[in-house]
Amino acid sequence: MGLSGNLVIQTVTMKKLSLLLLLTIAITATRAQTQKVNPIVKSFGAVYDVPFATEKPNDRTKYNIVVDITDAADKPDSLNAYLEAAATLLNLHGVGGVPAKNIHMIVVLHKMALYSIFTNEVYQKKFKTDNPNIHLIAALKDVGVQFYTCGQTLMKIHMDEKSILPAVSVATSALTTFTTYQLRG
């Protein structure tokens, strides 16, 4: 093959490489747009950024959010999905442009959700596995989330405050916590 044959092969090869490179860039860009992000709670509650959304949270509003959790995880070795939803809610506000300093969230756990906040020792005795919620609660606490549990539920199941994680405060009741925080806005 002569010099022109090599030139044709090189041109075809360069065109194929260029096309492959452009295809790779397009796929990478598309994947980057669909990657989940964690703007506030870094390890939990990942969300999608939706740049074309027309309805977004107001980044100047001070959000006071009360989360009511009454259920435990489906399985003892699984995260409590409702606790992770609290992380998701924070990240949704964050991806919408709300700075973490503008969000005040309290989480109130009562009824069956109480199991999620047992110390690891108490959890292991009851379920024969580690409490999978400990790191999630710590991550939420690190971004300013306050936790309360129902003192009435604790008393009903014959547990004391030493049975629950130190990150969680005991309230007189879940119901009075709701009415108190409703009045505070």
Buried (B, 14 or more C-beta within 10 A) or exposed (E): EEEEEEEEEEEEEEEEEEEEEEEEEEEEEEEEEEEEEBBBBBEBBBBBBEEEEEEEBEEEEEBEBBBBBBBBBEEBEEBBEBBBBBBBBBBBBBBBEBEBEBBBBBBBBBBBBBBBBBBBEBBBEEBEEEBBBBEBBEBBBEBEBBBBBBBBBBEEEEBEEEBBBEBBBBBEBBEEBBEBBEEEE
